[in-house]
Amino acid sequence: MMETLYKKAKGYDVEEIVCEYNVDEEGNKILSKEKHSVKHVPPDLSAIKAYMELRDSELSRMGTEELKKEKERLLKELKKSEVKKK
């Protein structure tokens, strides 16, 4: 999760491929044009803020098993709050 958030906070390049096809008399698709381009996705301010907050939080210090337990705990709390609303 942190790696993805960091990438979004930093900005990244994406290769985009656009293909155009023609159809021949027999109905077969034939590739007529292929265009490759690289697009830059700029840094996201919200991702920068979230990354900086999470980097120093308790979550960043937890191991995989601890994170799984925390996830389960939070899901249980969410279900309880949904039941109370009904």
N, C-alpha and C positions, 0 to 999 in steps of 0.2 A: 504494500500500500504506500509506504513512504517513498519508494523509488518512483512510482507513478506520479505521486503528488509533486515530487521534486522535479520530474521531467516537465510537468505542466507549469510549474512555477518558473522554471528556467526558460521554457520555450524549446521548440524542436522543429525539425524538418520532416516532411512527409513526401514520399514519392507518389505521384499520381499518374496513372496510366488511363488514357481515354482511347477506346477502340471504336472505329466505325465499320459497319458491315454492310455489304450489298447482298441482295438475293439474286441468284442466277435463275435461268428459265426452269430449272428442275426444283427450285425451292431451297437450294443449299445456301447457307450463309458463307460469304467469302469476305475475309478481312480486307478492307480497302485502305484504311488509315490507322496508324497507331501513334499517339502522341504521348511522350514522356515529359513530365515536368516535376520540379521540386517546389513545394510550397512551404513557406515558413509559418508555423503557428507561433504567434508572439507569446511572451510570458503572461500568465494570468495573475492578476493582483490578488484575487481571492485565494488562489492556490498558494501564493507566496505567504500570505498571512496565516493560512491554515498550517502550512509546513512549519513555519517558525513556531507556532503555538504547540504543535504536536511534538516537534523535535525535542523540546525540553520537558514534555509532560511525563507522567507515570507510564503511559502506554508505550512510549519508546524504550522504556527500560524492561518491559515484560517480555518473557520468552513466548514461544509459540503456544505451549500448553496453557500458560497463564492467560494469554489473549483469548484462547478458545473458551476457557472457563468464564472470563469476563463477558464474552459475547453471549453465552448461554444465560448468564445472570441478567444481562440487559434485556434479552428477548423475553425472559420470564416477567420482568418488571413491566415491559411494554404490554404483554398480554393481560396482566393484572389491571393496568390502567385502562385498557380497552373494555374490560368486563365492567369496571366501575362506572364508565360513561354510559353504559346501556341501562 
